[in-house]
Amino acid sequence: MNKKKNKPKKGIVTKEIILKKAVELLTEVGLESASVRQIAKLANISSAAAFYHFPTKESLIMEIIYYVVLSNHQKVSTLISIYDNAFERLLKHIQGNLQWAQENKQEAQILLLFYYLGSSNDDFSKMYSEILARARDRIKEHLLAGQRENIFHFKIDVEVLTEIIHNTLVGDFVNQSSSKLQSNMRSTQWVQFLTDLTKYESLKTNSIS
């Protein structure tokens, strides 16, 4: 009886399969060439079942983007510990995004497609703005927390600093998601970059000195 309660509903499972196959198809043939019918065939389900969950191609693409963003957020969240200070949380936020891009090339390419759609398509611009705002808010939260913890001593406006860090992360994300190589220097460079920007000063260092 408990097993039945914990068993995922068929509709949810089918929807997730469609989204996974849609990610594969979009990265393989591109946005213009992909269709809901093709995705249904790839997922080994009827076109009617696919259209039941996603009546239009636009609704499917929007759902794919939310699916990919959630995957990214879950990855980053698992890296952060309640024992981390604000600098460690900010660094893990950066590292988590880059690690996710390296491990999930196809999903990362969907996010790159979303950046393009958000800047060139009115239908996606509002969605893009909302997700962009949430992404920057997470960085801003770490920066403000660092001020409260008295380990960040930056003088620049927090909004400006947030934008600088986010824009740099997006640039590195693009490189990471389109490259098969991982740089051993990447983490070290980010540590130095964030330390310089935030004027990070560890409380442990203060206590020793």
Contacts in CASP RR format, 6 or more apart in sequence:
PFRMAT RR
TARGET T0000
AUTHOR 0000-0000-0000
METHOD contacts of the structure
MODEL  1
MNKKKNKPKKGIVTKEIILKKAVELLTEVGLESASVRQIAKLANISSAAA
FYHFPTKESLIMEIIYYVVLSNHQKVSTLISIYDNAFERLLKHIQGNLQW
AQENKQEAQILLLFYYLGSSNDDFSKMYSEILARARDRIKEHLLAGQREN
IFHFKIDVEVLTEIIHNTLVGDFVNQSSSKLQSNMRSTQWVQFLTDLTKY
ESLKTNSIS
11 53 0 8 1.000
14 43 0 8 1.000
14 45 0 8 1.000
14 49 0 8 1.000
14 53 0 8 1.000
15 53 0 8 1.000
16 67 0 8 1.000
17 43 0 8 1.000
17 45 0 8 1.000
18 39 0 8 1.000
18 40 0 8 1.000
18 43 0 8 1.000
18 45 0 8 1.000
18 50 0 8 1.000
18 53 0 8 1.000
18 54 0 8 1.000
18 60 0 8 1.000
19 63 0 8 1.000
19 64 0 8 1.000
19 67 0 8 1.000
20 43 0 8 1.000
21 39 0 8 1.000
21 42 0 8 1.000
21 43 0 8 1.000
22 34 0 8 1.000
22 39 0 8 1.000
22 60 0 8 1.000
22 64 0 8 1.000
23 64 0 8 1.000
23 67 0 8 1.000
23 68 0 8 1.000
23 106 0 8 1.000
23 107 0 8 1.000
23 110 0 8 1.000
24 42 0 8 1.000
24 106 0 8 1.000
25 34 0 8 1.000
25 38 0 8 1.000
25 39 0 8 1.000
25 42 0 8 1.000
26 34 0 8 1.000
26 61 0 8 1.000
26 64 0 8 1.000
26 109 0 8 1.000
26 110 0 8 1.000
26 113 0 8 1.000
27 105 0 8 1.000
27 106 0 8 1.000
27 109 0 8 1.000
27 110 0 8 1.000
29 38 0 8 1.000
31 61 0 8 1.000
31 113 0 8 1.000
31 117 0 8 1.000
34 57 0 8 1.000
35 57 0 8 1.000
36 47 0 8 1.000
36 50 0 8 1.000
36 51 0 8 1.000
36 54 0 8 1.000
36 56 0 8 1.000
36 57 0 8 1.000
36 60 0 8 1.000
37 47 0 8 1.000
37 50 0 8 1.000
39 50 0 8 1.000
39 60 0 8 1.000
40 46 0 8 1.000
40 47 0 8 1.000
40 49 0 8 1.000
40 50 0 8 1.000
40 51 0 8 1.000
41 47 0 8 1.000
43 50 0 8 1.000
54 60 0 8 1.000
54 63 0 8 1.000
58 123 0 8 1.000
61 117 0 8 1.000
61 124 0 8 1.000
62 124 0 8 1.000
62 127 0 8 1.000
64 110 0 8 1.000
65 110 0 8 1.000
65 111 0 8 1.000
65 114 0 8 1.000
65 127 0 8 1.000
65 131 0 8 1.000
68 107 0 8 1.000
68 110 0 8 1.000
68 111 0 8 1.000
68 114 0 8 1.000
69 111 0 8 1.000
69 131 0 8 1.000
71 100 0 8 1.000
71 104 0 8 1.000
71 107 0 8 1.000
72 97 0 8 1.000
72 100 0 8 1.000
72 104 0 8 1.000
72 107 0 8 1.000
72 111 0 8 1.000
75 96 0 8 1.000
75 99 0 8 1.000
75 100 0 8 1.000
75 103 0 8 1.000
76 92 0 8 1.000
76 93 0 8 1.000
76 96 0 8 1.000
76 97 0 8 1.000
76 100 0 8 1.000
79 92 0 8 1.000
79 95 0 8 1.000
79 96 0 8 1.000
80 89 0 8 1.000
80 92 0 8 1.000
80 93 0 8 1.000
81 88 0 8 1.000
84 92 0 8 1.000
85 146 0 8 1.000
85 149 0 8 1.000
85 151 0 8 1.000
85 202 0 8 1.000
85 203 0 8 1.000
86 142 0 8 1.000
86 143 0 8 1.000
86 145 0 8 1.000
86 146 0 8 1.000
86 148 0 8 1.000
86 149 0 8 1.000
86 151 0 8 1.000
86 152 0 8 1.000
87 146 0 8 1.000
87 151 0 8 1.000
87 152 0 8 1.000
87 194 0 8 1.000
87 195 0 8 1.000
87 198 0 8 1.000
87 200 0 8 1.000
87 202 0 8 1.000
89 142 0 8 1.000
89 145 0 8 1.000
90 139 0 8 1.000
90 142 0 8 1.000
90 143 0 8 1.000
90 165 0 8 1.000
90 194 0 8 1.000
90 198 0 8 1.000
91 187 0 8 1.000
91 190 0 8 1.000
91 191 0 8 1.000
91 194 0 8 1.000
93 138 0 8 1.000
93 139 0 8 1.000
93 142 0 8 1.000
94 165 0 8 1.000
94 169 0 8 1.000
94 190 0 8 1.000
94 194 0 8 1.000
95 187 0 8 1.000
95 190 0 8 1.000
97 169 0 8 1.000
97 173 0 8 1.000
98 169 0 8 1.000
98 172 0 8 1.000
98 173 0 8 1.000
98 176 0 8 1.000
98 186 0 8 1.000
100 107 0 8 1.000
100 108 0 8 1.000
101 108 0 8 1.000
101 173 0 8 1.000
101 176 0 8 1.000
101 177 0 8 1.000
102 176 0 8 1.000
102 177 0 8 1.000
102 182 0 8 1.000
105 177 0 8 1.000
108 173 0 8 1.000
108 176 0 8 1.000
108 177 0 8 1.000
109 177 0 8 1.000
109 178 0 8 1.000
111 173 0 8 1.000
111 177 0 8 1.000
112 174 0 8 1.000
112 177 0 8 1.000
112 178 0 8 1.000
114 124 0 8 1.000
114 128 0 8 1.000
114 131 0 8 1.000
115 128 0 8 1.000
115 170 0 8 1.000
117 124 0 8 1.000
117 128 0 8 1.000
118 124 0 8 1.000
118 125 0 8 1.000
118 127 0 8 1.000
118 128 0 8 1.000
119 125 0 8 1.000
119 128 0 8 1.000
135 166 0 8 1.000
136 162 0 8 1.000
136 163 0 8 1.000
136 166 0 8 1.000
139 162 0 8 1.000
139 165 0 8 1.000
139 166 0 8 1.000
139 169 0 8 1.000
140 158 0 8 1.000
140 159 0 8 1.000
140 162 0 8 1.000
143 152 0 8 1.000
143 154 0 8 1.000
143 158 0 8 1.000
143 161 0 8 1.000
143 162 0 8 1.000
143 165 0 8 1.000
143 198 0 8 1.000
144 158 0 8 1.000
146 152 0 8 1.000
146 198 0 8 1.000
147 158 0 8 1.000
149 203 0 8 1.000
150 203 0 8 1.000
151 200 0 8 1.000
151 201 0 8 1.000
151 202 0 8 1.000
151 203 0 8 1.000
152 198 0 8 1.000
152 199 0 8 1.000
152 200 0 8 1.000
153 198 0 8 1.000
153 199 0 8 1.000
153 200 0 8 1.000
153 201 0 8 1.000
154 161 0 8 1.000
154 197 0 8 1.000
154 198 0 8 1.000
154 199 0 8 1.000
155 199 0 8 1.000
156 197 0 8 1.000
161 197 0 8 1.000
161 198 0 8 1.000
164 197 0 8 1.000
165 194 0 8 1.000
165 197 0 8 1.000
168 193 0 8 1.000
172 186 0 8 1.000
176 186 0 8 1.000
194 200 0 8 1.000
END
